[in-house]
């Protein structure tokens, strides 16, 4: 149950950050430099947000530094993120499956997939040298 709670909170924080950064990328950066540049500019901000969100959620909820607990947190977060991403793509942006899958192609797709992998693995990566903490 802790993995579900931690993953949901981690996802909610990153989804909120993505909802703030996404319009900036789509309306300001991508039209000037292309979609790959837009995603590349956004990526460092998302990675920093992942680190801070992971640390905060782990400390706040006392998620153990074990691989199972942290992988569970990351897996729940990734599953919820993908559901949210699909909802935004189809319901808010009116994208087709073809449009959605195109986001996984080329350089922008490689960056996006790397960010998804980082999102999933960040709780485990930050577990090195950590014990359970409450804050």
Chimera marker file (.cmm) of the C-alpha trace (Angstrom):
<marker_set name="trace">
<marker id="1" x="0.000" y="0.000" z="0.000" r="1" g="1" b="0" radius="0.5"/>
<marker id="2" x="2.929" y="2.340" z="0.679" r="1" g="1" b="0" radius="0.5"/>
<marker id="3" x="4.170" y="1.895" z="-2.898" r="1" g="1" b="0" radius="0.5"/>
<marker id="4" x="0.760" y="2.956" z="-4.234" r="1" g="1" b="0" radius="0.5"/>
<marker id="5" x="0.595" y="6.002" z="-1.985" r="1" g="1" b="0" radius="0.5"/>
<marker id="6" x="4.205" y="7.018" z="-2.682" r="1" g="1" b="0" radius="0.5"/>
<marker id="7" x="3.911" y="6.382" z="-6.411" r="1" g="1" b="0" radius="0.5"/>
<marker id="8" x="0.673" y="8.358" z="-6.646" r="1" g="1" b="0" radius="0.5"/>
<marker id="9" x="2.157" y="11.316" z="-4.772" r="1" g="1" b="0" radius="0.5"/>
<marker id="10" x="5.389" y="11.226" z="-6.800" r="1" g="1" b="0" radius="0.5"/>
<marker id="11" x="3.366" y="11.068" z="-10.012" r="1" g="1" b="0" radius="0.5"/>
<marker id="12" x="1.055" y="13.916" z="-8.952" r="1" g="1" b="0" radius="0.5"/>
<marker id="13" x="3.995" y="16.199" z="-8.228" r="1" g="1" b="0" radius="0.5"/>
<marker id="14" x="5.741" y="15.442" z="-11.517" r="1" g="1" b="0" radius="0.5"/>
<marker id="15" x="2.510" y="15.608" z="-13.480" r="1" g="1" b="0" radius="0.5"/>
<marker id="16" x="1.887" y="19.093" z="-12.062" r="1" g="1" b="0" radius="0.5"/>
<marker id="17" x="5.411" y="20.164" z="-13.004" r="1" g="1" b="0" radius="0.5"/>
<marker id="18" x="4.892" y="18.719" z="-16.497" r="1" g="1" b="0" radius="0.5"/>
<marker id="19" x="1.593" y="20.565" z="-16.858" r="1" g="1" b="0" radius="0.5"/>
<marker id="20" x="3.402" y="23.809" z="-16.033" r="1" g="1" b="0" radius="0.5"/>
<marker id="21" x="6.393" y="23.174" z="-18.289" r="1" g="1" b="0" radius="0.5"/>
<marker id="22" x="4.492" y="21.587" z="-21.189" r="1" g="1" b="0" radius="0.5"/>
<marker id="23" x="2.720" y="24.740" z="-22.392" r="1" g="1" b="0" radius="0.5"/>
<marker id="24" x="5.994" y="26.684" z="-22.240" r="1" g="1" b="0" radius="0.5"/>
<marker id="25" x="7.660" y="23.998" z="-24.360" r="1" g="1" b="0" radius="0.5"/>
<marker id="26" x="4.779" y="23.727" z="-26.827" r="1" g="1" b="0" radius="0.5"/>
<marker id="27" x="4.023" y="27.445" z="-27.222" r="1" g="1" b="0" radius="0.5"/>
<marker id="28" x="7.429" y="29.085" z="-26.812" r="1" g="1" b="0" radius="0.5"/>
<marker id="29" x="10.366" y="26.736" z="-27.292" r="1" g="1" b="0" radius="0.5"/>
<marker id="30" x="9.256" y="24.168" z="-29.889" r="1" g="1" b="0" radius="0.5"/>
<marker id="31" x="7.952" y="26.701" z="-32.444" r="1" g="1" b="0" radius="0.5"/>
<marker id="32" x="11.360" y="28.411" z="-32.432" r="1" g="1" b="0" radius="0.5"/>
<marker id="33" x="13.673" y="25.395" z="-32.277" r="1" g="1" b="0" radius="0.5"/>
<marker id="34" x="11.616" y="22.327" z="-33.154" r="1" g="1" b="0" radius="0.5"/>
<marker id="35" x="10.063" y="19.616" z="-31.038" r="1" g="1" b="0" radius="0.5"/>
<marker id="36" x="13.331" y="17.854" z="-30.198" r="1" g="1" b="0" radius="0.5"/>
<marker id="37" x="14.859" y="21.105" z="-28.940" r="1" g="1" b="0" radius="0.5"/>
<marker id="38" x="11.724" y="21.800" z="-26.916" r="1" g="1" b="0" radius="0.5"/>
<marker id="39" x="11.902" y="18.409" z="-25.216" r="1" g="1" b="0" radius="0.5"/>
<marker id="40" x="15.672" y="18.756" z="-24.707" r="1" g="1" b="0" radius="0.5"/>
<marker id="41" x="15.227" y="22.156" z="-23.041" r="1" g="1" b="0" radius="0.5"/>
<marker id="42" x="12.452" y="20.827" z="-20.792" r="1" g="1" b="0" radius="0.5"/>
<marker id="43" x="14.305" y="17.628" z="-19.789" r="1" g="1" b="0" radius="0.5"/>
<marker id="44" x="16.756" y="19.083" z="-17.232" r="1" g="1" b="0" radius="0.5"/>
<marker id="45" x="13.928" y="20.819" z="-15.389" r="1" g="1" b="0" radius="0.5"/>
<marker id="46" x="11.993" y="17.557" z="-15.233" r="1" g="1" b="0" radius="0.5"/>
<marker id="47" x="15.045" y="15.648" z="-14.001" r="1" g="1" b="0" radius="0.5"/>
<marker id="48" x="15.613" y="18.166" z="-11.207" r="1" g="1" b="0" radius="0.5"/>
<marker id="49" x="11.923" y="17.955" z="-10.301" r="1" g="1" b="0" radius="0.5"/>
<marker id="50" x="12.207" y="14.146" z="-10.196" r="1" g="1" b="0" radius="0.5"/>
<marker id="51" x="15.097" y="14.329" z="-7.746" r="1" g="1" b="0" radius="0.5"/>
<marker id="52" x="13.355" y="16.801" z="-5.438" r="1" g="1" b="0" radius="0.5"/>
<marker id="53" x="9.994" y="15.020" z="-5.647" r="1" g="1" b="0" radius="0.5"/>
<marker id="54" x="11.543" y="11.613" z="-4.984" r="1" g="1" b="0" radius="0.5"/>
<marker id="55" x="13.472" y="12.869" z="-1.980" r="1" g="1" b="0" radius="0.5"/>
<marker id="56" x="10.448" y="14.657" z="-0.556" r="1" g="1" b="0" radius="0.5"/>
<marker id="57" x="8.016" y="11.756" z="-1.042" r="1" g="1" b="0" radius="0.5"/>
<marker id="58" x="10.484" y="9.227" z="0.391" r="1" g="1" b="0" radius="0.5"/>
<marker id="59" x="11.144" y="11.397" z="3.447" r="1" g="1" b="0" radius="0.5"/>
<marker id="60" x="7.506" y="12.400" z="3.910" r="1" g="1" b="0" radius="0.5"/>
<marker id="61" x="6.106" y="8.868" z="3.670" r="1" g="1" b="0" radius="0.5"/>
<marker id="62" x="9.096" y="6.945" z="5.039" r="1" g="1" b="0" radius="0.5"/>
<marker id="63" x="9.593" y="4.771" z="1.967" r="1" g="1" b="0" radius="0.5"/>
<marker id="64" x="12.308" y="2.186" z="2.738" r="1" g="1" b="0" radius="0.5"/>
<marker id="65" x="15.505" y="2.295" z="0.694" r="1" g="1" b="0" radius="0.5"/>
<marker id="66" x="14.925" y="-1.272" z="-0.507" r="1" g="1" b="0" radius="0.5"/>
<marker id="67" x="14.788" y="-2.059" z="-4.217" r="1" g="1" b="0" radius="0.5"/>
<marker id="68" x="11.304" y="-3.559" z="-3.912" r="1" g="1" b="0" radius="0.5"/>
<marker id="69" x="9.802" y="-0.538" z="-2.169" r="1" g="1" b="0" radius="0.5"/>
<marker id="70" x="11.447" y="1.934" z="-4.507" r="1" g="1" b="0" radius="0.5"/>
<marker id="71" x="10.685" y="-0.037" z="-7.695" r="1" g="1" b="0" radius="0.5"/>
<marker id="72" x="7.084" y="-0.318" z="-6.550" r="1" g="1" b="0" radius="0.5"/>
<marker id="73" x="6.930" y="3.452" z="-6.070" r="1" g="1" b="0" radius="0.5"/>
<marker id="74" x="8.428" y="4.035" z="-9.526" r="1" g="1" b="0" radius="0.5"/>
<marker id="75" x="6.185" y="1.464" z="-11.225" r="1" g="1" b="0" radius="0.5"/>
<marker id="76" x="2.998" y="2.922" z="-9.740" r="1" g="1" b="0" radius="0.5"/>
<marker id="77" x="4.128" y="6.436" z="-10.653" r="1" g="1" b="0" radius="0.5"/>
<marker id="78" x="4.945" y="5.439" z="-14.237" r="1" g="1" b="0" radius="0.5"/>
<marker id="79" x="1.637" y="3.599" z="-14.717" r="1" g="1" b="0" radius="0.5"/>
<marker id="80" x="-0.329" y="6.588" z="-13.412" r="1" g="1" b="0" radius="0.5"/>
<marker id="81" x="1.766" y="9.000" z="-15.470" r="1" g="1" b="0" radius="0.5"/>
<marker id="82" x="1.064" y="7.073" z="-18.644" r="1" g="1" b="0" radius="0.5"/>
<marker id="83" x="-2.668" y="7.019" z="-17.901" r="1" g="1" b="0" radius="0.5"/>
<marker id="84" x="-2.561" y="10.763" z="-17.282" r="1" g="1" b="0" radius="0.5"/>
<marker id="85" x="-0.509" y="11.344" z="-20.415" r="1" g="1" b="0" radius="0.5"/>
<marker id="86" x="-3.019" y="9.391" z="-22.483" r="1" g="1" b="0" radius="0.5"/>
<marker id="87" x="-5.915" y="11.350" z="-20.967" r="1" g="1" b="0" radius="0.5"/>
<marker id="88" x="-4.241" y="14.686" z="-21.761" r="1" g="1" b="0" radius="0.5"/>
<marker id="89" x="-3.294" y="13.560" z="-25.260" r="1" g="1" b="0" radius="0.5"/>
<marker id="90" x="-6.721" y="12.258" z="-26.227" r="1" g="1" b="0" radius="0.5"/>
<marker id="91" x="-9.152" y="14.302" z="-24.165" r="1" g="1" b="0" radius="0.5"/>
<marker id="92" x="-7.474" y="17.706" z="-23.929" r="1" g="1" b="0" radius="0.5"/>
<marker id="93" x="-5.307" y="17.821" z="-27.027" r="1" g="1" b="0" radius="0.5"/>
<marker id="94" x="-7.510" y="15.712" z="-29.321" r="1" g="1" b="0" radius="0.5"/>
<marker id="95" x="-4.583" y="13.600" z="-30.512" r="1" g="1" b="0" radius="0.5"/>
<marker id="96" x="-4.961" y="10.365" z="-32.436" r="1" g="1" b="0" radius="0.5"/>
<marker id="97" x="-3.085" y="7.147" z="-31.613" r="1" g="1" b="0" radius="0.5"/>
<marker id="98" x="-0.777" y="7.951" z="-34.536" r="1" g="1" b="0" radius="0.5"/>
<marker id="99" x="-0.033" y="11.405" z="-33.105" r="1" g="1" b="0" radius="0.5"/>
<marker id="100" x="0.555" y="9.956" z="-29.647" r="1" g="1" b="0" radius="0.5"/>
<marker id="101" x="2.897" y="7.218" z="-30.875" r="1" g="1" b="0" radius="0.5"/>
<marker id="102" x="4.813" y="9.745" z="-32.992" r="1" g="1" b="0" radius="0.5"/>
<marker id="103" x="6.007" y="11.294" z="-29.717" r="1" g="1" b="0" radius="0.5"/>
<marker id="104" x="8.151" y="8.174" z="-29.263" r="1" g="1" b="0" radius="0.5"/>
<marker id="105" x="10.050" y="8.582" z="-32.552" r="1" g="1" b="0" radius="0.5"/>
<marker id="106" x="13.239" y="10.421" z="-33.457" r="1" g="1" b="0" radius="0.5"/>
<marker id="107" x="15.340" y="12.459" z="-31.057" r="1" g="1" b="0" radius="0.5"/>
<marker id="108" x="12.347" y="13.812" z="-29.146" r="1" g="1" b="0" radius="0.5"/>
<marker id="109" x="11.120" y="10.246" z="-28.659" r="1" g="1" b="0" radius="0.5"/>
<marker id="110" x="14.514" y="9.099" z="-27.399" r="1" g="1" b="0" radius="0.5"/>
<marker id="111" x="14.591" y="11.965" z="-24.895" r="1" g="1" b="0" radius="0.5"/>
<marker id="112" x="11.013" y="11.232" z="-23.837" r="1" g="1" b="0" radius="0.5"/>
<marker id="113" x="11.721" y="7.518" z="-23.317" r="1" g="1" b="0" radius="0.5"/>
<marker id="114" x="14.894" y="8.383" z="-21.355" r="1" g="1" b="0" radius="0.5"/>
<marker id="115" x="12.815" y="10.697" z="-19.141" r="1" g="1" b="0" radius="0.5"/>
<marker id="116" x="10.245" y="7.949" z="-18.579" r="1" g="1" b="0" radius="0.5"/>
<marker id="117" x="13.031" y="5.545" z="-17.600" r="1" g="1" b="0" radius="0.5"/>
<marker id="118" x="14.490" y="8.156" z="-15.236" r="1" g="1" b="0" radius="0.5"/>
<marker id="119" x="11.046" y="8.771" z="-13.750" r="1" g="1" b="0" radius="0.5"/>
<marker id="120" x="10.605" y="5.046" z="-13.087" r="1" g="1" b="0" radius="0.5"/>
<marker id="121" x="14.124" y="4.473" z="-11.752" r="1" g="1" b="0" radius="0.5"/>
<marker id="122" x="14.743" y="7.699" z="-9.804" r="1" g="1" b="0" radius="0.5"/>
<marker id="123" x="13.398" y="6.301" z="-6.516" r="1" g="1" b="0" radius="0.5"/>
<marker id="124" x="15.841" y="3.370" z="-6.798" r="1" g="1" b="0" radius="0.5"/>
<marker id="125" x="18.751" y="5.502" z="-7.977" r="1" g="1" b="0" radius="0.5"/>
<marker id="126" x="18.353" y="7.831" z="-4.997" r="1" g="1" b="0" radius="0.5"/>
<marker id="127" x="18.089" y="4.905" z="-2.561" r="1" g="1" b="0" radius="0.5"/>
<marker id="128" x="21.842" y="4.304" z="-2.641" r="1" g="1" b="0" radius="0.5"/>
<marker id="129" x="23.234" y="5.154" z="0.756" r="1" g="1" b="0" radius="0.5"/>
<marker id="130" x="19.799" y="6.085" z="2.166" r="1" g="1" b="0" radius="0.5"/>
<marker id="131" x="17.919" y="4.563" z="5.000" r="1" g="1" b="0" radius="0.5"/>
<marker id="132" x="14.283" y="5.079" z="5.840" r="1" g="1" b="0" radius="0.5"/>
<marker id="133" x="13.651" y="8.684" z="6.805" r="1" g="1" b="0" radius="0.5"/>
<marker id="134" x="10.629" y="10.584" z="7.997" r="1" g="1" b="0" radius="0.5"/>
<marker id="135" x="10.241" y="14.300" z="7.490" r="1" g="1" b="0" radius="0.5"/>
<link id1="1" id2="2" r="1" g="1" b="0" radius="0.2"/>
<link id1="2" id2="3" r="1" g="1" b="0" radius="0.2"/>
<link id1="3" id2="4" r="1" g="1" b="0" radius="0.2"/>
<link id1="4" id2="5" r="1" g="1" b="0" radius="0.2"/>
<link id1="5" id2="6" r="1" g="1" b="0" radius="0.2"/>
<link id1="6" id2="7" r="1" g="1" b="0" radius="0.2"/>
<link id1="7" id2="8" r="1" g="1" b="0" radius="0.2"/>
<link id1="8" id2="9" r="1" g="1" b="0" radius="0.2"/>
<link id1="9" id2="10" r="1" g="1" b="0" radius="0.2"/>
<link id1="10" id2="11" r="1" g="1" b="0" radius="0.2"/>
<link id1="11" id2="12" r="1" g="1" b="0" radius="0.2"/>
<link id1="12" id2="13" r="1" g="1" b="0" radius="0.2"/>
<link id1="13" id2="14" r="1" g="1" b="0" radius="0.2"/>
<link id1="14" id2="15" r="1" g="1" b="0" radius="0.2"/>
<link id1="15" id2="16" r="1" g="1" b="0" radius="0.2"/>
<link id1="16" id2="17" r="1" g="1" b="0" radius="0.2"/>
<link id1="17" id2="18" r="1" g="1" b="0" radius="0.2"/>
<link id1="18" id2="19" r="1" g="1" b="0" radius="0.2"/>
<link id1="19" id2="20" r="1" g="1" b="0" radius="0.2"/>
<link id1="20" id2="21" r="1" g="1" b="0" radius="0.2"/>
<link id1="21" id2="22" r="1" g="1" b="0" radius="0.2"/>
<link id1="22" id2="23" r="1" g="1" b="0" radius="0.2"/>
<link id1="23" id2="24" r="1" g="1" b="0" radius="0.2"/>
<link id1="24" id2="25" r="1" g="1" b="0" radius="0.2"/>
<link id1="25" id2="26" r="1" g="1" b="0" radius="0.2"/>
<link id1="26" id2="27" r="1" g="1" b="0" radius="0.2"/>
<link id1="27" id2="28" r="1" g="1" b="0" radius="0.2"/>
<link id1="28" id2="29" r="1" g="1" b="0" radius="0.2"/>
<link id1="29" id2="30" r="1" g="1" b="0" radius="0.2"/>
<link id1="30" id2="31" r="1" g="1" b="0" radius="0.2"/>
<link id1="31" id2="32" r="1" g="1" b="0" radius="0.2"/>
<link id1="32" id2="33" r="1" g="1" b="0" radius="0.2"/>
<link id1="33" id2="34" r="1" g="1" b="0" radius="0.2"/>
<link id1="34" id2="35" r="1" g="1" b="0" radius="0.2"/>
<link id1="35" id2="36" r="1" g="1" b="0" radius="0.2"/>
<link id1="36" id2="37" r="1" g="1" b="0" radius="0.2"/>
<link id1="37" id2="38" r="1" g="1" b="0" radius="0.2"/>
<link id1="38" id2="39" r="1" g="1" b="0" radius="0.2"/>
<link id1="39" id2="40" r="1" g="1" b="0" radius="0.2"/>
<link id1="40" id2="41" r="1" g="1" b="0" radius="0.2"/>
<link id1="41" id2="42" r="1" g="1" b="0" radius="0.2"/>
<link id1="42" id2="43" r="1" g="1" b="0" radius="0.2"/>
<link id1="43" id2="44" r="1" g="1" b="0" radius="0.2"/>
<link id1="44" id2="45" r="1" g="1" b="0" radius="0.2"/>
<link id1="45" id2="46" r="1" g="1" b="0" radius="0.2"/>
<link id1="46" id2="47" r="1" g="1" b="0" radius="0.2"/>
<link id1="47" id2="48" r="1" g="1" b="0" radius="0.2"/>
<link id1="48" id2="49" r="1" g="1" b="0" radius="0.2"/>
<link id1="49" id2="50" r="1" g="1" b="0" radius="0.2"/>
<link id1="50" id2="51" r="1" g="1" b="0" radius="0.2"/>
<link id1="51" id2="52" r="1" g="1" b="0" radius="0.2"/>
<link id1="52" id2="53" r="1" g="1" b="0" radius="0.2"/>
<link id1="53" id2="54" r="1" g="1" b="0" radius="0.2"/>
<link id1="54" id2="55" r="1" g="1" b="0" radius="0.2"/>
<link id1="55" id2="56" r="1" g="1" b="0" radius="0.2"/>
<link id1="56" id2="57" r="1" g="1" b="0" radius="0.2"/>
<link id1="57" id2="58" r="1" g="1" b="0" radius="0.2"/>
<link id1="58" id2="59" r="1" g="1" b="0" radius="0.2"/>
<link id1="59" id2="60" r="1" g="1" b="0" radius="0.2"/>
<link id1="60" id2="61" r="1" g="1" b="0" radius="0.2"/>
<link id1="61" id2="62" r="1" g="1" b="0" radius="0.2"/>
<link id1="62" id2="63" r="1" g="1" b="0" radius="0.2"/>
<link id1="63" id2="64" r="1" g="1" b="0" radius="0.2"/>
<link id1="64" id2="65" r="1" g="1" b="0" radius="0.2"/>
<link id1="65" id2="66" r="1" g="1" b="0" radius="0.2"/>
<link id1="66" id2="67" r="1" g="1" b="0" radius="0.2"/>
<link id1="67" id2="68" r="1" g="1" b="0" radius="0.2"/>
<link id1="68" id2="69" r="1" g="1" b="0" radius="0.2"/>
<link id1="69" id2="70" r="1" g="1" b="0" radius="0.2"/>
<link id1="70" id2="71" r="1" g="1" b="0" radius="0.2"/>
<link id1="71" id2="72" r="1" g="1" b="0" radius="0.2"/>
<link id1="72" id2="73" r="1" g="1" b="0" radius="0.2"/>
<link id1="73" id2="74" r="1" g="1" b="0" radius="0.2"/>
<link id1="74" id2="75" r="1" g="1" b="0" radius="0.2"/>
<link id1="75" id2="76" r="1" g="1" b="0" radius="0.2"/>
<link id1="76" id2="77" r="1" g="1" b="0" radius="0.2"/>
<link id1="77" id2="78" r="1" g="1" b="0" radius="0.2"/>
<link id1="78" id2="79" r="1" g="1" b="0" radius="0.2"/>
<link id1="79" id2="80" r="1" g="1" b="0" radius="0.2"/>
<link id1="80" id2="81" r="1" g="1" b="0" radius="0.2"/>
<link id1="81" id2="82" r="1" g="1" b="0" radius="0.2"/>
<link id1="82" id2="83" r="1" g="1" b="0" radius="0.2"/>
<link id1="83" id2="84" r="1" g="1" b="0" radius="0.2"/>
<link id1="84" id2="85" r="1" g="1" b="0" radius="0.2"/>
<link id1="85" id2="86" r="1" g="1" b="0" radius="0.2"/>
<link id1="86" id2="87" r="1" g="1" b="0" radius="0.2"/>
<link id1="87" id2="88" r="1" g="1" b="0" radius="0.2"/>
<link id1="88" id2="89" r="1" g="1" b="0" radius="0.2"/>
<link id1="89" id2="90" r="1" g="1" b="0" radius="0.2"/>
<link id1="90" id2="91" r="1" g="1" b="0" radius="0.2"/>
<link id1="91" id2="92" r="1" g="1" b="0" radius="0.2"/>
<link id1="92" id2="93" r="1" g="1" b="0" radius="0.2"/>
<link id1="93" id2="94" r="1" g="1" b="0" radius="0.2"/>
<link id1="94" id2="95" r="1" g="1" b="0" radius="0.2"/>
<link id1="95" id2="96" r="1" g="1" b="0" radius="0.2"/>
<link id1="96" id2="97" r="1" g="1" b="0" radius="0.2"/>
<link id1="97" id2="98" r="1" g="1" b="0" radius="0.2"/>
<link id1="98" id2="99" r="1" g="1" b="0" radius="0.2"/>
<link id1="99" id2="100" r="1" g="1" b="0" radius="0.2"/>
<link id1="100" id2="101" r="1" g="1" b="0" radius="0.2"/>
<link id1="101" id2="102" r="1" g="1" b="0" radius="0.2"/>
<link id1="102" id2="103" r="1" g="1" b="0" radius="0.2"/>
<link id1="103" id2="104" r="1" g="1" b="0" radius="0.2"/>
<link id1="104" id2="105" r="1" g="1" b="0" radius="0.2"/>
<link id1="105" id2="106" r="1" g="1" b="0" radius="0.2"/>
<link id1="106" id2="107" r="1" g="1" b="0" radius="0.2"/>
<link id1="107" id2="108" r="1" g="1" b="0" radius="0.2"/>
<link id1="108" id2="109" r="1" g="1" b="0" radius="0.2"/>
<link id1="109" id2="110" r="1" g="1" b="0" radius="0.2"/>
<link id1="110" id2="111" r="1" g="1" b="0" radius="0.2"/>
<link id1="111" id2="112" r="1" g="1" b="0" radius="0.2"/>
<link id1="112" id2="113" r="1" g="1" b="0" radius="0.2"/>
<link id1="113" id2="114" r="1" g="1" b="0" radius="0.2"/>
<link id1="114" id2="115" r="1" g="1" b="0" radius="0.2"/>
<link id1="115" id2="116" r="1" g="1" b="0" radius="0.2"/>
<link id1="116" id2="117" r="1" g="1" b="0" radius="0.2"/>
<link id1="117" id2="118" r="1" g="1" b="0" radius="0.2"/>
<link id1="118" id2="119" r="1" g="1" b="0" radius="0.2"/>
<link id1="119" id2="120" r="1" g="1" b="0" radius="0.2"/>
<link id1="120" id2="121" r="1" g="1" b="0" radius="0.2"/>
<link id1="121" id2="122" r="1" g="1" b="0" radius="0.2"/>
<link id1="122" id2="123" r="1" g="1" b="0" radius="0.2"/>
<link id1="123" id2="124" r="1" g="1" b="0" radius="0.2"/>
<link id1="124" id2="125" r="1" g="1" b="0" radius="0.2"/>
<link id1="125" id2="126" r="1" g="1" b="0" radius="0.2"/>
<link id1="126" id2="127" r="1" g="1" b="0" radius="0.2"/>
<link id1="127" id2="128" r="1" g="1" b="0" radius="0.2"/>
<link id1="128" id2="129" r="1" g="1" b="0" radius="0.2"/>
<link id1="129" id2="130" r="1" g="1" b="0" radius="0.2"/>
<link id1="130" id2="131" r="1" g="1" b="0" radius="0.2"/>
<link id1="131" id2="132" r="1" g="1" b="0" radius="0.2"/>
<link id1="132" id2="133" r="1" g="1" b="0" radius="0.2"/>
<link id1="133" id2="134" r="1" g="1" b="0" radius="0.2"/>
<link id1="134" id2="135" r="1" g="1" b="0" radius="0.2"/>
</marker_set>
